[in-house]
Amino acid sequence: MNNNIDTENLFEISSEYLNNILKDEELLHELKSSCENEKLKLINKSVSYVLYDQNELFKNSYKAEINIQCESENIAYYVLYLDKDKNFIDEFFVIN
């Protein structure tokens, strides 16, 4: 295992996946309407290496979390799991 995690690169990859989700007009409209059309902010929350997870799929993977905020309030969040070679495993997008 590499102890030096390139967090910037992992957030970059996560942002690309998240931006693909936000291309959905209906979803983007829902987020913006809950935000009264204010500009949405993507906040890099955390990157971690998952050594163990009850779900075997997520063991030995990277987990990146991004919050979506409007006026300092979290309105949604995104979690991306990548394998050790930074290949897609799974993603979760949740609107609060």
QUIJO-V322976 format. One record per backbone hydrogen bond with DSSP energy under -1.0 kcal/mol. CO is the residue of the C=O (numbers start at 0). NH is the residue of the N-H. If there is no record, write none. Layout:
co=CO nh=NH
co=CO nh=NH
This chain:
co=2 nh=4
co=4 nh=6
co=5 nh=9
co=6 nh=10
co=7 nh=11
co=8 nh=12
co=9 nh=13
co=10 nh=14
co=11 nh=15
co=12 nh=16
co=13 nh=17
co=14 nh=18
co=15 nh=19
co=16 nh=20
co=17 nh=21
co=20 nh=23
co=23 nh=27
co=24 nh=28
co=25 nh=29
co=26 nh=30
co=27 nh=31
co=28 nh=32
co=29 nh=33
co=31 nh=36
co=32 nh=35
co=34 nh=37
co=40 nh=68
co=42 nh=66
co=45 nh=64
co=47 nh=62
co=49 nh=59
co=49 nh=60
co=54 nh=57
co=55 nh=58
co=60 nh=49
co=61 nh=81
co=62 nh=47
co=63 nh=79
co=64 nh=44
co=64 nh=45
co=65 nh=77
co=66 nh=42
co=67 nh=74
co=67 nh=75
co=68 nh=40
co=69 nh=72
co=72 nh=69
co=74 nh=95
co=75 nh=67
co=76 nh=93
co=77 nh=65
co=78 nh=91
co=79 nh=63
co=80 nh=88
co=80 nh=89
co=81 nh=61
co=82 nh=85
co=86 nh=82
co=89 nh=80
co=91 nh=78
co=93 nh=76
